[in-house]
Amino acid sequence: MSSPAAANRYAVALFELSKEKNMLEDIRADLQAVKQVFQDNEKLPALLHHPKVSADKKEQLLRESFTGLSEPVQNTLLLLLEKNRIDSVVLVAERFQELADEEQKVGHAVVHTVKPLSEAEQKLISENFARKVGKETLHIENQLDPRLIGGIKVQIGDTIFDGSVKGQLNRLERELVSGKR
C-alpha cells in the first residue's frame, strides 16, 4: 500500500537534489517516463512485490528496464524497491511534478469549449488566466463540452471561471428566481 506521506518525502528529497544538481527538467522527464511505464504495465508492480522473486532479480529488472534514466532517478527507484515502497512510484512522480511546477510558476488548466481551440486561442487563454492565478505559464488541456452552448469554462485547480452561455443562463435563472432583477 503506497503512502502519500512517504511518497512526498521521496519527492521532496529528489526535488531538492534536482535543484542542487541543476537537473530539474531531466529528472522531471525521467519521472514522467517511469510513471507512464508503471501506469501502462500493471504486471510490473506485481512482479516487484512478488515474494518468490529475489531482491537481486527485482533490482536487475529495474536496472535493465530503465537504462537511460538519470542517476538520481535510478537511485530513487532502487531505494523505493529496497524500502518496499515501489508502489509509491506514481505518487512520487506526481508530487515531484507539483513541486517543479510550483518552482517554475507553471499552472495547469482545463478549458471546456464547444469546439476545439486553436493554438492562438490556447496561447491567449494561457496568458490571460496565468496572470489571474499568479502563474507565469499555464498549460491548457482543451475538453469539448457541447452542453456549454458557447463561450468557455476554465478550471484551474479548485477555481472555475465560467464564461459559457450555459453558465450565464444559469446565473440569470437564479437571479430571476430570487427576485434580484
Secondary structure, 3 states (H helix, E strand, C coil): CCCHHHHHHHHHHHHHHHHHCCCHHHHHHHHHHHHHHHHHCCHHHHHHHCCCCCHHHHHHHHHHHCCCCCHHHHHHHHHHHHCCCHHHHHHHHHHHHHHHHHHCCEEEEEEEECCCCCHHHHHHHHHHHHHHCCCCEEEEEEEECHHHCCCEEEEECCEEEECCHHHHHHHHHHHHHHCCC
